Amino acid sequence: MRIPRAVMLAVLVSLVSGCGEAPPPEPVPIERQRIPEGVLIAHALGGINAISGSNSPQAFVHNYGRGFRWFEVDLALTADEEMVCFHLGQEAAIGLEVKIAETSTEEFLSRRFWRRFRLMTFDELLTLMESRPDAFLITDTKSWEPPIVEAFIREVARYPASVRRRIVPQLYRESDFDALEKIESALGEFPYVILTLYAAWLPDEKVVELLGRPELRNITASDRRFSSSLAEKVHAQDAAIFVHTINDRAEAASFVRAGADGIYTDFVTPLGR
């Protein structure tokens, strides 16, 4: 006797349900990428009204309108461990006499940068990013201590992959690759990862060694740390190198001629703007 199709399906469903839930699929590895050549990166979300370092929503919107599509933001934790857009050490600029780590998020948000520009949480910035699908964001957390890792995961997990994949975690030292592994196990892999050379002295040979890691395709160096020799070594590893922070167009051009793939800037505008 032919068994009706509906009965067959019911039997199969019961068998599958009796075997427990299927394990989640393994995450699909993504291609690690170089930041495009010729990019200008808006430092601290870019300057506005001749003021740099604000990390403000006004700066982000203003510089997006000027043609920037790559941004760098400083991030810090408040007393209630919420991640906010702020450069540690600039408390006086927002009228604070204590550190951000001793300040509540509510108090932080009530302040203004040099009494002019509104402050924001990392969550608000990611919301601005979500509505601008061609914007990319390099994070400057200064370190990847466990509370920072946890806050970063918590904030970024709220957003879809279309936002997460436009975030560029910046690393500072070799041990930060362990933090990156934890972050990516929670959020998925990031196409772009960058290592900055300002926090720990790494000789050229060590930089080349770290570029052997599959995660890393981008380096950033200060104007003093950069050299044509370092650029050649980075390029030989199929990686890109960027210089910070340059605010003169002629100087920026000289670094590009010397091998830099792009620069961080407060005030140099993209060409044609």
VOGU-3710 file (C-alpha; in Angstrom, 3 decimals, decimal comma):
1> mripravmla> 0,000/0,000/0,000  1,323/3,427/-0,936  1,888/5,602/2,121  0,354/9,084/1,704  2,919/11,896/1,345  1,461/13,780/4,324  2,010/10,745/6,551  5,595/10,373/5,328  6,303/14,021/6,134  4,800/13,651/9,598
11> vlvslvsgcg> 7,009/10,622/10,296  10,124/12,442/9,113  9,330/15,479/11,267  8,859/13,285/14,327  12,151/11,497/13,680  14,056/14,751/13,270  12,484/16,317/16,352  13,455/13,282/18,356  17,110/13,746/17,487  17,414/17,172/19,127
21> eapppepvpi> 18,207/20,483/17,483  20,692/20,521/14,640  23,959/22,306/15,477  24,263/25,850/14,121  26,159/26,123/10,841  29,824/26,991/10,989  30,480/30,674/10,195  31,666/31,186/6,636  35,179/32,709/6,562  35,343/36,051/4,793
31> erqripegvl> 38,081/37,510/2,662  40,412/39,765/4,651  40,921/42,978/2,740  43,202/45,961/2,369  41,643/49,367/2,925  41,463/50,912/-0,572  44,405/52,937/-1,818  44,000/56,718/-1,763  41,563/56,795/1,147  41,358/59,808/3,464
41> iahalggina> 40,303/58,751/6,963  38,475/61,355/9,064  40,375/61,399/12,368  38,071/61,507/15,446  35,206/61,705/12,919  36,921/64,708/11,314  37,313/68,375/12,118  34,421/70,808/12,177  34,470/74,613/12,397  38,286/74,497/12,799
51> isgsnspqaf> 37,960/72,213/15,854  39,442/68,711/15,837  38,948/65,724/18,098  35,265/66,152/18,908  34,086/62,625/18,010  30,694/64,282/17,736  27,608/63,459/15,672  27,883/66,895/14,064  31,447/66,088/12,942  30,401/62,756/11,465
61> vhnygrgfrw> 27,460/64,191/9,523  29,479/67,244/8,416  32,412/65,217/7,114  30,234/62,602/5,473  28,735/65,515/3,579  32,235/66,656/2,592  32,866/63,320/0,914  34,551/61,250/3,627  33,538/57,602/3,707  36,189/56,262/6,094
71> fevdlaltad> 36,127/57,463/9,698  38,148/56,846/12,842  36,531/57,217/16,271  37,926/57,258/19,800  36,015/55,044/22,231  35,972/54,929/26,031  33,919/53,397/28,847  31,845/55,399/31,316  31,367/54,506/34,984  28,376/52,366/34,018
81> eemvcfhlgq> 30,511/50,621/31,364  28,729/52,044/28,354  30,915/52,683/25,336  30,981/56,339/24,285  32,719/58,344/21,577  35,461/60,187/23,423  39,244/60,519/23,499  40,659/59,676/26,923  42,535/62,620/28,398  40,253/65,281/26,926
91> eaaiglevki> 37,971/65,533/29,944  38,739/69,248/30,328  37,320/69,853/26,849  33,899/68,786/28,116  34,197/70,521/31,487  34,926/67,433/33,579  37,322/67,393/36,510  37,252/63,595/36,797  37,951/60,846/34,297  35,349/59,399/31,968
101> aetsteefls> 35,640/56,091/33,825  34,301/57,914/36,907  31,470/59,637/35,013  27,999/58,255/34,336  26,728/58,039/30,789  23,930/60,469/31,662  26,412/63,039/32,952  28,685/62,521/29,948  25,866/63,095/27,473  24,842/66,300/29,242
111> rrfwrrfrlm> 28,193/67,871/28,340  29,399/69,563/25,149  32,801/69,424/23,480  34,221/72,911/23,977  30,646/73,956/24,786  29,667/73,507/21,155  29,393/69,926/19,977  27,107/67,253/21,331  28,570/64,017/22,669  27,259/60,568/21,781
121> tfdelltlme> 27,378/56,902/22,631  28,899/54,285/20,354  25,376/52,979/19,837  24,266/56,326/18,390  27,233/56,352/16,030  26,390/52,859/14,810  22,845/54,048/14,145  24,276/56,856/12,003  26,413/54,257/10,232  23,411/52,044/9,590
131> srpdaflitd> 21,686/54,829/7,662  24,829/55,455/5,566  25,674/52,070/4,025  28,855/53,300/2,314  30,534/54,559/5,518  33,323/52,601/7,263  34,516/53,015/10,847  37,940/52,375/12,398  37,734/51,980/16,176  40,357/53,430/18,530
141> tksweppive> 39,745/51,897/21,954  43,365/52,438/23,138  43,464/48,837/24,415  41,427/45,632/24,395  41,068/44,928/28,098  38,231/42,497/28,969  35,669/45,210/29,922  36,271/46,928/26,570  35,944/43,656/24,665  32,681/42,861/26,457
151> afirevaryp> 31,212/46,327/25,868  32,261/46,273/22,213  30,614/42,899/21,638  27,479/43,993/23,466  27,092/47,171/21,401  27,983/45,787/17,978  25,844/42,647/18,400  22,730/44,845/18,216  23,401/45,604/14,565  23,131/43,470/11,424
161> asvrrrivpq> 26,093/42,101/9,509  25,672/44,917/6,986  26,887/47,302/9,716  29,320/44,991/11,504  31,300/44,306/8,340  31,992/48,019/7,932  33,635/48,259/11,352  37,436/48,036/11,395  38,865/46,921/14,762  42,203/48,594/15,447
171> lyresdfdal> 44,803/46,524/17,299  47,751/47,875/19,300  49,995/44,975/20,230  50,479/41,317/19,433  48,389/40,151/22,389  45,357/41,953/20,929  44,932/39,157/18,397  43,579/37,065/21,291  40,954/39,743/21,956  40,127/39,855/18,244
181> ekiesalgef> 39,560/36,101/18,244  37,087/36,448/21,118  35,295/39,338/19,406  35,043/37,511/16,096  33,812/34,328/17,752  30,872/36,403/19,018  30,279/38,723/16,067  31,759/37,019/13,025  34,876/37,955/11,110  35,629/41,525/10,070
191> pyviltlyaa> 36,800/42,064/6,479  39,174/44,832/7,592  41,509/44,758/10,603  44,227/47,343/11,215  47,308/47,387/13,460  48,557/50,748/14,704  52,184/51,258/15,655  51,822/54,133/18,127  51,070/52,132/21,287  53,944/49,632/21,286
201> wlpdekvvel> 57,322/49,795/19,603  57,446/47,162/16,894  60,507/47,011/14,635  59,910/46,602/10,915  60,753/42,911/11,087  58,056/42,335/13,717  55,512/44,246/11,630  56,309/41,986/8,678  55,969/38,919/10,902  52,532/40,017/12,131
211> lgrpelrnit> 51,431/40,634/8,552  51,889/36,909/8,095  48,711/36,452/10,131  45,671/35,949/7,882  43,578/38,529/9,786  45,888/41,473/9,173  46,112/43,399/5,907  46,463/46,998/7,170  48,986/49,040/9,155  48,833/52,613/10,416
221> asdrrfsssl> 51,879/54,595/11,531  52,571/58,091/12,775  54,354/60,522/10,484  57,538/59,891/12,501  57,247/56,101/12,412  56,462/55,912/8,696  59,259/55,357/6,179  59,489/54,394/2,531  61,370/51,295/3,616  58,545/50,236/5,929
231> aekvhaqdaa> 55,999/50,912/3,172  57,918/48,658/0,777  57,985/45,853/3,346  54,268/46,228/4,044  53,396/46,215/0,339  55,554/43,122/-0,175  53,161/41,363/2,216  50,165/42,466/0,111  49,095/44,896/2,845  48,374/48,630/3,045
241> ifvhtindra> 49,914/51,338/5,222  48,349/54,616/6,372  49,837/57,669/8,104  48,324/59,781/10,896  47,465/62,629/11,464  48,231/64,943/8,512  46,449/68,264/7,997  48,372/69,758/5,095  47,512/68,649/1,562  51,081/69,037/0,251
251> eaasfvraga> 52,447/67,013/3,167  49,793/64,369/2,586  50,829/64,152/-1,069  54,471/63,718/-0,064  53,616/60,753/2,151  51,637/59,174/-0,683  54,617/59,624/-3,024  56,778/57,952/-0,372  54,531/54,890/-0,373  51,614/55,610/1,981
261> dgiytdfvtp> 48,288/54,241/0,782  46,362/57,030/2,497  46,256/59,291/5,527  44,238/60,136/8,601  43,284/63,808/8,691  41,169/66,364/10,495  40,896/68,948/7,754  42,285/67,770/4,384  39,178/67,245/2,275  38,700/64,565/-0,373
271> lgr> 39,618/65,847/-3,828  36,780/67,564/-5,617  35,263/68,867/-2,383
//
